[in-house]
Amino acid sequence: MTSSVPWQERLSAGTEAVQDEVIRWYQETPEGQAYVSTMIWGTFQTEAYATVILGQVVDFLGVPDDVPAGVAKRMQRQQVLYDGEHHYDVVLGEQALYTNIGGPEVMREQIDRILRDIDLPLSSLTLGIIPATAPVDMLPVHAFDLHGDEVHVELVSSGLNVTEPSELDLYRKAFSRPSDAALYGEGAKELLQKARSFWSGARRG
């Protein structure tokens, strides 16, 4: 089964309530997978990065502006990375390290955050980064989060929740393909350091 709720309806009271939903979703599912090719996964985002992202959402959709409250909730959701009771297998595209969200200072801080979290115990986090030129045995797909028996997909106009078992199997397969192309450990750190050097030399735009 696939259900869809338009963002303007879901965010009609602002961003905070949706973040509460996501917190519950994360807390209730101990194992999760996420694939994000062009931006930083929400649970890695710094306060500054998340402020820019949620501000863009509010501006684009014309929903109530409660960005500070929404950002605070997004920061709260990140505690699942450190509680020792959850594990996340995350794959980012290298482009996510270069998509300019908020300018060089925000991006440097964001990459420093990921460099810190990449050393979390493997029982809590497995992080891979797909090099921009790596061959991937999979057609390009949209970002998605897979938790237990549900997949969440964010489209421009709405959020989709997918629960049909056959579709879930395809998402699991879709996650395994870019995972195989990703670099982990020291290889991922080298990509992060390269991006950090880029943003350290970049001028404020």
N, C-alpha and C positions, 0 to 999 in steps of 0.2 A: 504494500500500500504506500502511496505517495500523497502527502498532504502539503498544501501550499497556503501561506498567509502573506498577503501584501505587506511590505515593510511599513508603508504609511499607516496601515491599520495596526500593525503590531507595535509600532513606535508612537502611537497616538498620544501616549502619556509621557513620552520621552524615552531616553536610553536606559535609565536605571532599572526599570522593571524587567526589560529583556535580559540585562546582565544578571539579575536575580534568577531568571529561568536557567541561564547557562551555568551558573554556580551550582544549582541543584542537579542539573544534568551531569556535570563533572563529578560532583561528590557521590552521586549514586552509582557511578560506573567506574570500577577500579582499573580497567584497562582501556586505553584509547589509542587511536591512530589518527594522524593528521597529515595531509599533503597540501602544501601552499607554495605555489611557484613564483609569485611576483611580489609578495609582501611578507611581513613578519607575522607569524602565527600569533593570535591574540593573547595566548597565555605566556608568550615571551615578551610582550610589548612593555616598554618603559612607560612611565606616566606621561612623559613628554610626547612620545610617539603615539600613544593611545589618545591623547588630547587632540592631536592633529586629525587622526582617523575619525574619531567620533564627531569632531567639529565638521569634517567634510560630509559625514552622514546627515547631520542636522541641516546643513546648508543645502545639500542636494535634494533631500526629501521634504524639506520644509516642515519638520516636526519640532515639537517643543525643545528648547535649548536647555538641557540639564546636563551638559557635558561634564562638569566637575563631579557630579553624583555618579554618572555612568562610568567615568574613569576610576573613581574610588572602588566601585564594585568590580571592575575588571582587574584591578590590583588585588582585591580580596580573593578573586577566583584563582589567582596564581599560587595560592597556598597549597593547592593539591600537588604541586611539584615537590614540595618539601616535607609533606606529612608522613612519608614512608608507607602510605597505604594505597598509592596509585602509581601506575606506570604508563608513560606515554612514549609512543614510537612516532617520531616526527621527521618528515622529510621536507626540506625547503629547496627551492630552486636558487641557484647563485644570484639570479636577477633580484631576488628579494633583498639582498644585501646592498643593492645599488638603486632600487626604486626610491626616489628622493621624497621622503616624507618628513617635512619640517626643516630641511637644510642640514648642513654638515655637522653642526653640534648635536642635533637630535640623533642623527645617524651614527655618529661616533659613540654616543652614550648607549644607543641601542645595540650596537655590535659588541661593546664591552659587556653588556648584560648577557648576551648569548655566549661570549667567551667564558664568562663566569659559570653559567648554567650547564655548559657542555660537559663539565667535569662532575656533574651530579652523579650519584651512584647509578649503575646500569639498571638497578631495580626500580629506579624512579624515572629515568629518561634515557632514551636512545635517540640521538640526533644525527641525521645525515643531511648532506648538502650535495645537490646535483651540480657538477661543474657545467658552465654554460655550453661547452662544446662536447659534453659527454654524449655518446650514443645511447638513446633510450628506446627500449623495445616496447614502446607503447605510444599510441597517438596522444597528442596533447589533451589533457583533461583539466577541468575546473578544480579549484580547491575544494576540499571536503574534510569533515571530521567524522570519524567512525568510532562510536562508543557502543560496545555491546551489540545489541540487536537494532541499532538505529544509526542512520547516516544523516548528517546535517549538511546542506549545501546552501550557500548564500549566492543568490542571483541579484541582478541589478534591482529588480522590482519586488522580489519576494524571497522568503526563506523556505526551502523545501526540507521536509523530513521524510526519509525513505525507510520503510520497515519490511517491505516484501523480501522474503528470504532469498529468492533468486537474484534480486537486484543487489542485495547485500553481498552475495558471493562475487558479483562482478566488481563491486567497489573494493572488496578485499584483494581480488586479482589486480585491479587497477593500482592499488597501493603497492603491491609487491614489485611491479615492474619498475617504477622510478626508484624504489628502495634499492633494487639491484644496481642501479646506475649511480647511486649516491656514494660520496666519500664519508667515512666516519673517523672518529678519533683525530689523529694528527693531520690526516688529509683534510678534514673539515676545518680544523683550526687554521691551517695554512690559507684556506679560502677566506676565512673570517679576518685573519691578519692582513691579507691583501686588500680586502674591502676597507678595513680600518685605516690602512695607509692612504688609500684613495681619498677617504673623507677627511683625513688629517691634512691633506694637501689641497683640498677643495676650498674655494672661496664661497663665502656666504652669497647666495643668489638673491 
